[in-house]
Amino acid sequence: MLVVGDCANLNSQLAFAYADAQLRYLAGLAKLEKAHCELVLKPDQRDFERLPLAEGYWGVPCEVPFTHNGRTLRHRGLVVRSDPMQQALRQERHKHLRELLLALEQIRGKIGQKRYRSEQEVRQRVATQLKRSPVGKLVGVQVGATPEGKLSLECWIDANALQAAQRLDGRFLLVTNDFRLSYAEMLALYRQKDAVEKCFEVGKQDLKVRPLHVHSDQRIQAMLLVNLIALLAYSLLERQAQQYGLCLTTRRIIEQLATLQVQEIEAWDGSRACSFQETLPGQVQLLTALLQALEEKPRPPLPSGPLARNLLPAGPPLPVNNFLTLPQVTSQ
């Protein structure tokens, strides 16, 4: 078993716990000690270019030391630089800098007005803005008096602090005690954990696990169990569809079939047939493909291109009312 988790799954103490339990792990390391910070900051642009991992991702191998209760060990590390993350962080920082400088400019414009007449009052309002802003440490401010005795406010961006912050943009440290994983596999497995986390988002949104209108522990447990079973069915449907060649999420499947009306007819001999009423283009074909994907014996996968674009395979459209003999519809 390989435990894959985010930064909450790793620190110096947990690294020894994994080793003592002989448990393989792969996790990000966020609470960086001095030695860890040096590992992240050390590589330059050319170091990253030697090891491309995926589109927009680069890596530099390293060894990560951990020390706890007088014990020391080293695990395998990978300093990753993500170009998309770097770009997003710098855009966000630029936005916060503009907002902070605008707020300081507004304070400068109010100097001399009520509550902005003394140097202490101006300093307090400047300190409040710097504390509230996530980029407050990157801006320098000086409050003083002009030769004429008037209050003045000067602000600027600290170039050294900005450069130091930009050096960390898009960089993060992955650590594992499994030396059989390649560096590309380390990044790929770590990125795949997002799919698991999104499943819980589905439980909160699509399945609406919250709010819980029950109060006893027994009923809360039962309600959560029902929702987890629904989440399991939700995830398995998406997995089966994608393995069959349907490049659709379960949410998209539900949207496509939301208006579908099915009439079930039971004959005197016990056989059943389903009639699809007032179907939209592609609904019958999509449902048929899903039923085939859920069979125990997999069939050759459908071409993903046309289905991904139009939800319809090539060929003439089916009539509006179609009867399909589906003996196992109820059980499935």
Steps between C-alpha positions, in 0.01 A plus 500: 500500500617850415347785702469814286405822674543873510721701735286408804632144467866577555732658753813379681306299755278334237804411286628283786152358558487384136845347532421321828176359355680399178236692307572656162388860454508789255411847623576866467702672769373846593636565849853555378786498746818691421658205321183446296480867400855481369405200285208691344694822443825349375408395141517760225333509158757275334472237774127461437543479124704180535198298619166570326221309675184599313374792297583808706662300782871463574691333780828482688573182703630530854524324835279632779636472857267453798598530866277406794578399860870465423441279196589591143399349168497601135221444252478556129396848394405688187489878472228572246449822310155548349478764229115529526524539878779755464298709258187484717688601816665796332172623356341472843789686663483775238130539574559530875783751449275722290226484763742582783664792318156637416396480866818681608441766235153556643651550845741753353209688347323522838796648688383815674142381533335385820681195651787553255656810655771358726794280408383231742154482342648465152745232617219300658296497180805411293586214738143370475518486120840329505379241750184420304677457168672169415778703334546751781858384562592586141416871530708760678330805658636816655287753687666829584476877474603734220721808563177699503369290789242304305457126530627290211458135404737318269465136395696270270540135413794331671691355204705258712196361681310469172788314336524260795125430484509446124778245533261268686216544252380171359748291699404222739674201654383141455639232731472121496668202664431283194818503294338292226285789377632701209492877526226522238295244696544704819347807338227305319386317814505820705285682243251212488404556863294799387250260342436342840456838666252605231286199586430652841408824323246297301361365828452851634357650180339251261398249768428777754625323809459828686302622684412194705143518629558223752629520856569158651840339440337189358305694238799719413709187442225347287465819296875518439507134402227557240690798360828306484325218314355758260849650456638154429236439231563851362875436474470147360264619226753761388784247518313238296389756240852634451650151474241423233600807300234750610694813592227628729477574869206371701379857544492541122321166458231606748455831320460324165243253635313738732203543262480133401162336562485122517182291494538141616261243354454155657341230281284208611796260484702716742728655239560870515579768247587867539361774281689826478257788463578848363870437470753760398768425238763271646319390817411149382848443358662626818285279722566197279875565516482532879315169532766335286776657710343361819485142373727247666663406169656817355455565132746674269520866602307755299694773319540785744512784247142515371351411837705763677383764256144412411402211729387327182678239289500547126188376322136589444302621804272255674121563508353678798330197654738207534426172674792316653465167673703550817436210736759623750407867512335472840791313658761730349 
